[in-house]
Amino acid sequence: MSTDFGHRLRYYTLLFMLVLAVSVIGFSHFENLSAFDAIYFTIVTLATVGYGDIHPVTTAGKMLAIVVISFGVTTFVTFFASLSDYLLNKREKELRHEKLNMVIEIFFGEVGTELLRRCALADPDLAHVQTALKVSGAWSPADYSAASNVLHTKTYAIDIRKVDLLSLRTLLRDNTTLFLRILENPYLLEHEAFTETVRAVLHLKEELNQRDDIERSPETDLKHLAGDIQRAYGLLAQQWLSYMNYLCRAYPFLFSLAVRINPFSAERSAVVKE
């Protein structure tokens, strides 16, 4: 939708600038007006103000004025209407993103960070990830970009024996209401990455719910569950980093707590220390 508004605005901007340029050049030539007077006359004509202090006296100038009034006024009005629509749409989109970021904040606060911590503890490559994700307030956009590259190129693996599957199932079950509320959010699909993350977590929840005696699952089944956890782990990690970048820029006080409870840190603690 916003792309359509942008394309339409660019089209009418070019059309308006073309009409403006032709009018200014034409009135300067036919009416022997200065550049400033030609611009002034063009604007008052397009705006339908018509002060009458400047008016065409030549036949060519009058014909050009007829063309400008016939076509230029419509272009002028349409341009500013499109500009207004674009600005309103942009503001509305910003508000939707802000609301969705609040949903993401609740997700990580209630379940996402804890789920990510459990996945990280079962990651054989945790030491490497810990080094790359020591997020701090001193990080620059380049630091976030470097960390993002690490997460995108990382091969996610899970040692299923280090995962307490019963406890994990309980964690996800206890947040069923939260998941339902997130799915009800009308703006969810506008954030594809977060939508995919929620879908992966919900799939993991369903897989765990369908097993009555999960502790006695055969190796083949444990391998399947490890794959589901890995999928959720990879998406969660990337979404968490994006979320941290957003908090750092927009809400430093929320970022402070998020840094202290970094799910990848071995010393994670909400307690403020020297």
Stockholm file with secondary structure:
# STOCKHOLM 1.0

chainA/1-274         MSTDFGHRLRYYTLLFMLVLAVSVIGFSHFENLSAFDAIYFTIVTLATVGYGDIHPVTTAGKMLAIVVISFGVTTFVTFFASLSDYLLNKREKELRHEKLNMVIEIFFGEVGTELLRRCALADPDLAHVQTALKVSGAWSPADYSAASNVLHTKTYAIDIRKVDLLSLRTLLRDNTTLFLRILENPYLLEHEAFTETVRAVLHLKEELNQRDDIERSPETDLKHLAGDIQRAYGLLAQQWLSYMNYLCRAYPFLFSLAVRINPFSAERSAVVKE
#=GR chainA/1-274 SS CHHHHHHHHHHHHHHHHHHHHHHHHHHHHHSCCCHHHHHHHHHHHHTTCCCSSSCCCSHHHHHHHHHIIIIIHHHHHHHHHHHHHHHHHHHHHHHHHHHHHHHHHHHIIIIIHHHHHHHHHTCTTHHHHHHHTCCCTTCCHHHHHHHHHHHHHCCCCCCGGGSCHHHHHHHHHHTHHHHHHHHTCTTGGGCHHHHHHHHHHHHHHHHHHTCSSGGGCCHHHHHHHHHHHHHHHHHHHHHHHHHHHHHHHHCHHHHHHHHHTCTTCTTCCSSCCC
#=GC SS_cons         CHHHHHHHHHHHHHHHHHHHHHHHHHHHHHSCCCHHHHHHHHHHHHTTCCCSSSCCCSHHHHHHHHHIIIIIHHHHHHHHHHHHHHHHHHHHHHHHHHHHHHHHHHHIIIIIHHHHHHHHHTCTTHHHHHHHTCCCTTCCHHHHHHHHHHHHHCCCCCCGGGSCHHHHHHHHHHTHHHHHHHHTCTTGGGCHHHHHHHHHHHHHHHHHHTCSSGGGCCHHHHHHHHHHHHHHHHHHHHHHHHHHHHHHHHCHHHHHHHHHTCTTCTTCCSSCCC
//
